Amino acid sequence: MHFNWLAFAVPLFLSLIGLEYLVAKRQHKSYFRFNNTVANLNVGIAERLLDSFTVGAFYFVYEYLHRHYALFEIPSNVWGWIGLLIATDFVWYWYHRLAHEINIFWAVHVVHHQSEDFNYTVSARITIFQAVVRTGFWSILPVIGFPAEMITTILLVHGLYPFFIHTRTIGKLGWLEYVLVTPSHHRVHHASNPQYLDKNYGDMFIIWDKLFGTFIEEDEEPVYGLTKQLDSHSFLWQHFHGMLEVGVATWRANGWSAKRTALFGRPDSVDPAIREELESRFLSADAAGRSAVHNRTRRFRGYVAGQLIGTLLILFGFLLFDTYVPGYLQFLTALFILLTLINCGALLEQRQWVLYLEMGRIGVLWLALYGLLGNPMLIVLGYIGALSLWVYFSFIQKRYFQLVYGI
């Protein structure tokens, strides 16, 4: 059998997250909170899942641009690889900086900055929307003359490095602070302290920040998260609130000039009242407060953690055997994982419609079983469906919230 060995990145990163957790405990530091950790990993799972469907399209973009528009033909030798690494990091700096300075880019990048914790799980907060925007920036590389094979390889290496700088367990690193982006530098970037805002955009090399005047050292304890904290662990709200805010601001702007400013102006130009209005429409009142009370129960935390662990196992198997999974089962697996991620966020938000997501997940499992086992399962599935509806109306609907939320 031919395995997709990149799937082993999932258990590797989880092991490193576990190691960081143990180190933090040894240092008597509370760097991990349950809700934040679950929300961070949920975003990362979705990106890993959807990236498995889009990575081929990204490669095609690079290959097409190189074949038709390359200005030079850069060879795959030592100097070519070094040049590509430096060019990739330079492009990243400007992508990252513009993602903080232009509303339409910030709307997708903001997800990475929502966590009020700062640990390895925060590195997982990358969305597929952000991956698409980054591909647009990196598309300059094949036009310069770097082959698609080199670009996709270097992006894997370049993408690994940021994982290790999302931590509070490592202090300053001596002379490396002058060359590389270190955990200390990146803690500053994720801080909402006024003096730290819009600083330290570098991904691997800190030289770009020093060259373009966006560098600052860490001198006081950072406060992590947004300047106006999200106070929500909803999977859907975390992904789409930024887009909705920019969309509403653009719709309400009078004239094309004002609409252009709403799309391409700075994030602080968006009226903060728009977020409050959208929150009152889409979020349940005091969800964060109620969640903080009920998620202390072992039953609730175990239920959410069980869903998260199960999803990670399914993702690992899906990625490992992706070449052997038929198209319909790929779709159903992806749908089941996404419904589970939305479900986890809804549980953390104490939303009552979470029960319908549970039923939807069961429905997806039925379809997968039918696809795998064929027509003989129709009678069995019909019986299970009828029985489930009876159980739902007679028992589950009344007992579910008591069992899960403890109320």
N, C-alpha and C positions, 0 to 999 in steps of 0.2 A: 504494500500500500504506500501511496505517496502522501505524506503529511505536509500541512502548511506549518512549517516550524516557527513562523512568526506568532502563531497562537500561544507559544510558551512565554511570550511577553506578558500575558495576563497573570499567570501564577508568579512570574518573576517579580513584577511590580507589586503584587499583593504581598509577597514575602518581604519586600523592602519596606512597604507601608507597615507591616506587622513589626519589623525590626525597629523602625522609627518610633512606633508606639511604645515598645518595650524600653527603648532608650529614654523617651520622655518620662515614662513612669519611674525609671531609675533616677532621673534628674528631679523627680517630684514636681513635674510640670504638667498642667492640664492643657495639652495642645490639641486634644481630640474631643469633640463633642458629638454625641450620637446623631442628632438630626443633621448637622453639617456634614458629617462623614458620609451618611447615606445619600444626601443630596449631591455631594461632590462625585461619589462613585456612580450614581445614576446618570449624571451628565456624561461621564467618561465611557460608560457602557454603551450609551446611545451612539456616541461618536465612533467607537471601535466597530460597532455593528454596521452602521451606515457607511463607514469608510470602506468596509469590505466590498460594498457594491459600487463605490465610486472611484476607487483607486485606479482601476483600469481606464476610466474616462480621463483622470488627471494625467496619466501617462500618455494617452493619446494626444492630449493638448500639447504637451511638451514635444512629442515626437513629430507632430504635424508642423508646429512652428519651426522646429529645427530643420526639417526637410525642405520647407518652402521659403523660410525667411532668414536663415542664419547668415549673419554678416561675416563670420569667420568660422573656421573649422578647427576647434580646439582639441588637441589630441588627449587621449586617456593615459597620460604619464604623470609622474610625481608632481610636476609644476602645474599641470592641468587640474589635478585634484586639489592642490593647495589653493590655487586661484579660485576654484569653484567654491570651496569652503568659505573663503574670505568674501566672495561675491554674494553667496547665500546669506551670510550673516549681515552684510551691509544692506541687502534688500530687506531682510527681516527688520532691521532697525527702523527703516522708513515705513514699512508696513505697520509696525507696532506703534510708531509715533503718530502716524496719520489715523490709526484706529482709535487713538485717544483725542484727536483733534477734529475729527469730522464725524458728524452725527450718524450718517448712514453706515459707517464702519464701526463706530462705537456701539451701535444698536446690536451688533452680533458679537462684538468683543467683550461687552459688559458682563457676559455670563462668566467669564474667567475671573472677574473681580468681585463677585457677589459674596463669596464665603467670608465669614467673620473669623474663621480659623485660618491658620497658615501651616500646612503640612503637606506631605507628599500627595494626599488625595486631591489637593487643589490643582495639581498639575494635570489632573484628568478633566478639568473643566474646560474642554475644548468642544465646540459644536461643529456639526457638518457645515453650517453656514460660514463659520470662521474659516474652515478648511477651503471652501470655495473662494472666499475673498483672498486668502493667502496665495492660492494657485494663480489668481489674476496677477498678483505682484511678481511671483516667481516666474511667470511666463516670459519675463525679460531675459532670463538666463538662456533658454534655447535660441532666442533671437541673437544674443551675443555670440553664440556658437558652441555652447555646451550640449553634448548629446543627452537624449532623454534618459538613457541608462545611467549615466553619471549623476544626473539630477536626482532621480528617484533614490539612488543609493545614498547620496550625500544628505538628502532630506531625512532618511532614516537615522543617520548618525547625528545630524543636527537636531532632530526631534527628541533624541534620547537625553541630551545634555540638560535641557530645562527641568526635567523631572527631579534632578538631584539638587536644584537650587531652591526648591519649594520646601524649606525646612527651617525650624527655629532651634534645632538641636545642635547646629554647627555654628560656631562663632566666626570671627574674622580669620582669614587665611594668609596673613603675612604678605609677602611680595606678590602672591597671586591676585591680591586685590587690585593691583595696578594693571593687570592684563586681562583677566577673565571676569565674567559676570559671576559673582559668588553669591551664596545664600544671603549674606549681609546686604549686598547691592539689591537683590531681588525682593528682600523684605521691604525695603524702601519703596520699591515700585508698587507693591500691593497695599501700601499704607494709605490711609485717608487723612493723615495729619496734614495740615495746610502746607507746611514747608516741603513735604514729600510729594505733593501732587505733580503728576506729569514729569517724573524723573526716572532715570535708569531704564531706558527702553531696550537696552542690548539683550541679546539672547545668549551668546557665547563669549563675545569679546566686549569689554567695557570701553574700548578705545573710541567707539563711535559717540558715546555719550560725552566723553571728555572733549572730543573734537568739535561737537556741535552744541555744546553748552547745556546739556540736559543731565549732567551728573551731579549727585550729591551723596555724601557719606551718611551712614547710619549713625546718629549720635543720640537719639532718644528712642524710647520704646515705641514701635509702630502700633497704630490702631488699624486693624485690617477690615476690609470690606469697602462699601461705597460711602460717599459723603452723606448720602441719605440711604441708610441701610434698607435692604429689601424686606426684611422681616417675613419672609415666606420661603418655604421649602418645596413649593409646588413645582413639579418637573415642567409643566407647560408654562407656568408664569415666568419661571426663570429663563426659559428659552425665548419667550415672545414679548415680554413687557417692553423691552427696549425698542423693538420694531413697532409695537403699537403706539408708544409715546411719540416716536418720530413721525409715524403715519398720521396720527391725530394732529400734531403740530403742523405738518405740511398741509393737511386738508383744511385746517382753519386759517392758514396764512392767506392774506389778501394780496393777490397779484403774483406774477411769475417770479419776480425778484425776491419777494418774501418767502415763497415756496422753495426757491433755490437755497436761500439762507437756512431754512428749516432742515433741508436735506444735507447740505454741505457745510453748515456753520458749526461752531463749537458746541459740545454737549451742554455746557452751562447756559446756552441760549434758549434751551427748551424750557417752557414754563413748568415748574415743579408741580403746579396744581393739576396738570394733566395726569401725572402718576396717581395722585390722590383720587381723582375722579375714576380712573380705570380700576384702582384697587377696590373702591366701593362697589364697582359693578361686577368684578370678576372674582374677588377674594371674599372668603367668609370673615365675618367680624371677629377680631381677636383670635384668629387661628393660631398665631404664634404663642399666645398666652395659654390657650387650652392645650396645645400640643406639649408645651413645657411641663404642664401638670401631669398629663396622662402618659407621656412617653417614659416616665420614671418607672412604670410598672414593668416587671420582668416579662409578663405575658405579652404586652404590646411590643416591647423591644425585640423579644424573641420572634414574634410573628413577622415583623418588618425585616429583621436580620435574616430570617429563614428565606424570605422571598428574594432578598438581595443575593444570598449565597447560591440559591438555586439558579438565579438568572446568570450569575457568573459562571457556574458550571455549564449551563446550556450554551453560553457565549463561547466558552473555551472549546467545547465539542464542536460547535458550529464552525468556528474558525479553523480548527484542526482538520476537519474532514470536509471542508467546503467544496472541494472538487467532486465529491461523491454525493452531495445532497442535491436532489432534483429541484427544479425551479419552483414548483408549487410548495414544496416543503421549506425551501428557503424563505419564501414569502410568509408562510404561516409561522415559521420560527421567529422571523423578524417582527411580525405583528404581535406574537405572544410576548416577546421581550419588551417591546415598546409599551404594550398595555400594562405589563408588570411594573415598568418604571413609572408610568403615570399613576398606577395604583399605589406604589410606595409613597410618591409625593402627596397623593390625596389622603393617605393614612396619616402622614405627618401633619397635614393641614386639618385633620379631623373632619373631612368632607363626607356627608352622608351618601352622596352618589357613588361612593367607592364600591358599594355592594354590587352595582350594575357592572362595574369593571371586572369584579370577580366572576360574575356570570359570563361576561364576554370572554374572559380568559378560558373558562371551561369550554365554551363553544368552539374556540380556536383549537383546543386540545382534541375535541371530538372530530373536527374536520381533519386534523393531522392523522388521527387513528384510522379514520375511514380511508384516507389516502394511502396509508401504509398497508392496511389489512383488507381493503376492498369491500365488495358488496355484502358479504356475510355480516359485516359489522353494522349494516343499516338497521336491522331489527334490534340489535343490542343497543345501539346509540339512541334509537327511538324510545326504547324502554327507559334508558338512563335519563333521557331528556324529560320524559313525562314524570318520572320519579323525582327528578331534581326540582321541577316546577312545583310539585306537591310539597316537597320538603321546604322549598323557599317560602311559600305562602303560609305554611302551617307552623314553621319553626324558625328558620334561619332569619327571616326578616325581623322577628321579634328579639332574637337572641344575639345576633351578630355584633351589634355595637356594644352590648354588655360584655361579650367575650373579648372583643378586640380592644376597646377603649376603656373598659373597666367601669362603665357608667350604666 
